[in-house]
Amino acid sequence: MKRSFYQWLMTQRNPNGKDELAHFANSAFFDQSFPKQSEDYHEISDYLELNGNYLPNMAVFDQAFTEYQALNKL
């Protein structure tokens, strides 16, 4: 079964992590409105552009989504 982006992102959490991906994952964990079931780039991107003030820039999401897609193709 394919995991949603959020489910994959939660595997990147690290409360002590200093990298941008860990920060993104940690912050998304506390975002109760995050589209948790979505696998769609545009849906998540649109959400983050309007609500992702914890994201320093959208490049972090783009890189994370690229990694997510690569793992889902395996």
N, C-alpha and C positions, 0 to 999 in steps of 0.2 A: 504494500500500500504506500502510495506517495505521501510524503509529509508536506504539510503546509510550510510556507516560508517562516512563519512564526515558530513552528515546532523546530525547524532547523536552527533558527536564530537562537533559540533557548539553549542549544548545545554549545553555543559560543560564549555563554555567560561566564564571567570570572569577576567576582566582586573586588578582587585585588588587581585586576588587569589594568594596564595603562594604555593599551592599544585602542584605536577608535572602534574596532568591531566589538570588542568586549564592552566598551562604554555604551555603544548602540544597543547591544543585547540586554545589558543591565537596565538601561532606561526603558526599553520596550517592555520589559517584564512588568514594570510599574504602570504602564500605559493601559488603562482598562478598556480604552476604546480601539486599541490596535486591531486591525482586521485579522484575527487569529486563524481563520480558516482559509484565507486566500492563498492562492498560488499564482495570482495574476500580477505581473509587474506594474501595469498601469493603475490598477486599483490601489495597490500599496503605495506607489509613488505619489499618486494624487493625495492620499491620506497624509503621508509624511510632509508633503509640501504645505499643507494647511495646518497640520497638528504636530509635526515632529520638531518642535523647538529645541529638543534635546539633541538633535542631530547637527553636528557642526557644519556639514554640507552634504549635498545629495550624492556626492561621489562615494561617500562611505556606503550608502545604501546600494548604489550601482555595483560596487565591488562585491558587496555581500550577496546581492542577488545573482551575480555572475557565478560565484562559488556555489550557491544553492542550486542553480540550474545544472552546473557541471556534475554535481553529486546525484541529481535526480535522473540524469541520463544514463548512469551506470546500471 
